[in-house]
Amino acid sequence: MKKTVEALEEAGLRERVKVMIGGGQIDDEVRKYVHADAYGKDAVAAVNLCRQWIGG
């Protein structure tokens, strides 16, 4: 996950995309380490966050 975010940064794309990670083992500390924009504790939380991002 961290390498993916770093690759987006190196490609100059990081400002244009949002990165969400998730799952049972993920928490805010992992999100910070990876430099993701957000995390979802489960699929429902992730979908709800995506809806907020797109304004739906």
C-alpha distances in whole Angstrom, upper triangle without the diagonal:
4,5,5,6,9,10,11,13,14,15,17,15,13,17,17,14,13,9,10,8,10,12,15,13,11,13,14,13,10,9,11,10,6,9,8,12,12,12,14,16,17,17,20,19,16,19,21,19,18,22,22,20,23,26,27
4,5,5,6,9,10,11,12,14,16,15,12,16,17,15,14,10,11,10,13,15,17,15,13,14,14,13,9,9,10,7,4,7,8,12,13,13,16,18,19,20,23,21,18,21,23,20,20,24,24,21,24,27,28
4,5,5,6,9,10,10,12,14,14,12,16,17,15,15,12,14,13,16,18,20,18,16,18,18,16,13,13,13,11,8,10,11,14,16,16,19,21,22,23,25,24,21,24,26,23,22,26,26,23,25,29,30
4,5,5,6,9,10,11,12,11,10,14,14,12,12,9,11,11,14,17,20,18,16,18,18,17,14,13,14,12,9,10,10,13,14,15,17,20,20,20,23,22,18,21,23,20,19,23,23,20,22,26,27
4,5,5,6,9,10,11,9,7,11,12,10,10,8,10,11,14,17,20,18,16,17,16,15,13,11,11,10,7,7,7,10,12,14,17,19,20,20,23,21,18,20,22,19,18,22,21,18,21,24,25
4,5,5,6,9,10,10,8,12,14,13,13,11,14,14,18,20,23,21,18,19,18,17,15,13,13,11,9,9,10,13,16,17,20,23,24,24,27,25,22,24,26,22,22,25,25,22,24,27,29
4,5,5,6,9,9,9,12,13,12,13,12,15,15,19,22,25,23,20,22,21,20,18,16,16,15,12,12,12,15,18,19,22,24,25,25,27,26,22,24,26,23,22,25,26,22,24,27,29
4,6,5,6,5,5,9,9,9,10,10,13,15,18,21,24,23,20,21,20,20,18,16,16,15,12,11,11,13,16,17,20,23,24,23,26,24,20,22,24,21,19,23,22,19,21,24,26
4,5,5,6,5,8,10,10,12,11,15,16,20,23,26,25,22,22,20,20,18,16,15,15,12,10,11,13,16,19,22,25,26,26,28,26,22,24,26,22,21,24,24,20,22,25,27
4,5,8,8,11,13,13,15,15,18,19,23,26,29,27,24,25,24,23,21,19,18,17,15,14,15,17,20,22,25,28,29,29,31,29,26,28,29,26,24,28,27,24,25,28,31
4,5,8,10,11,12,14,15,18,20,23,26,30,28,25,26,25,25,23,20,20,20,17,15,16,17,20,22,25,28,29,28,30,29,25,27,28,25,23,26,26,23,24,27,29
4,6,7,8,10,13,14,18,20,24,27,30,29,26,26,25,25,23,20,20,20,17,15,15,16,20,22,25,28,29,28,30,28,25,26,27,24,22,25,25,21,22,25,28
4,6,5,7,10,11,15,17,21,24,28,27,24,24,23,23,21,19,19,19,16,14,13,14,17,19,22,25,26,25,27,25,22,23,24,21,19,22,21,18,18,22,24
4,5,6,8,9,12,15,19,22,25,24,21,21,19,20,18,15,15,16,13,10,10,10,14,16,19,23,24,23,25,23,19,21,22,19,17,20,19,16,17,20,23
4,6,8,10,14,17,20,24,27,26,23,23,20,21,20,17,16,18,15,12,12,11,14,18,20,24,25,24,25,23,20,21,22,18,17,19,18,14,16,19,21
4,7,10,14,17,20,24,27,27,23,24,22,23,22,18,19,20,17,14,13,12,15,18,20,24,24,23,24,22,19,20,20,17,15,17,17,13,14,17,19
4,7,10,13,17,20,23,23,20,21,19,21,19,15,16,18,15,12,10,9,12,14,17,20,21,19,21,19,16,16,17,14,12,15,15,11,12,15,18
4,7,10,13,17,20,20,17,17,16,18,16,12,14,15,13,10,8,6,8,11,13,17,17,16,18,16,12,13,14,11,10,13,12,9,11,14,16
4,7,10,14,17,17,14,14,13,15,13,10,12,13,10,8,5,5,7,8,11,14,15,15,16,14,11,13,14,11,10,14,14,11,14,17,18
4,7,10,14,14,11,12,11,13,11,8,11,13,10,10,6,6,5,5,7,11,11,11,13,11,8,10,12,9,9,13,13,11,14,16,17
4,7,10,10,7,9,10,12,9,7,11,11,9,10,7,8,7,5,6,9,10,10,13,11,8,12,13,11,12,15,16,14,17,20,20
4,7,8,6,8,10,12,10,9,13,13,11,13,10,11,8,5,5,6,7,8,11,9,7,11,13,11,12,16,16,16,18,21,21
4,6,6,9,12,13,11,11,15,15,14,16,14,15,12,8,7,5,5,8,11,10,9,13,14,14,15,18,19,19,21,23,23
4,6,8,12,13,12,13,16,16,16,18,16,17,14,10,9,6,7,10,12,12,12,15,17,16,18,21,21,22,24,26,25
4,7,10,11,9,11,14,14,13,16,15,17,14,11,10,8,10,13,16,14,14,18,19,18,20,23,23,23,26,28,28
4,7,8,6,7,10,11,11,13,11,13,10,7,8,7,10,12,15,13,12,16,17,15,17,20,20,20,23,25,25
4,6,5,6,9,10,11,12,11,12,9,7,8,7,11,14,15,13,13,17,17,15,17,20,19,19,23,24,25
4,5,5,6,9,10,10,9,10,8,7,10,10,14,16,17,14,14,17,17,15,17,20,18,18,22,23,24
4,5,5,6,9,10,10,12,11,10,13,13,16,19,20,17,17,21,21,18,20,23,22,21,25,26,28
4,5,5,6,8,9,11,10,9,12,12,15,17,19,17,16,19,20,17,19,22,22,21,24,26,27
4,6,5,6,5,7,6,6,10,11,14,16,18,15,13,17,17,14,16,19,18,17,20,22,24
4,5,5,7,8,9,10,13,15,18,20,21,18,17,20,20,17,19,22,20,19,22,24,26
4,6,8,11,11,12,15,16,19,21,23,20,19,22,23,20,21,24,23,22,25,27,29
4,5,9,10,10,14,15,18,19,21,19,17,20,21,18,19,22,21,19,22,25,27
4,7,9,10,14,16,19,20,22,19,17,20,20,17,17,21,20,17,20,23,25
4,6,7,11,14,16,16,18,15,13,16,17,13,14,17,16,14,17,20,21
4,7,11,14,16,16,17,14,12,14,14,11,11,14,13,11,14,16,18
4,7,10,12,13,14,11,9,12,12,8,10,13,12,11,14,16,17
4,7,9,10,11,8,7,11,11,9,11,14,13,13,16,18,18
4,5,7,8,5,5,8,9,8,10,12,13,13,16,17,17
4,7,8,6,7,11,11,11,13,15,16,17,19,20,20
4,6,5,6,9,10,11,13,15,16,17,19,20,19
4,5,5,6,9,10,11,12,14,15,17,18,17
4,5,5,6,9,10,11,13,14,16,16,15
4,6,5,6,9,10,11,12,15,15,14
4,5,5,6,9,10,11,13,14,13
4,5,5,6,9,10,11,12,11
4,5,5,6,9,10,10,9
4,5,5,6,9,10,10
4,5,5,6,8,8
4,5,5,6,5
4,5,5,6
4,6,8
4,6
4
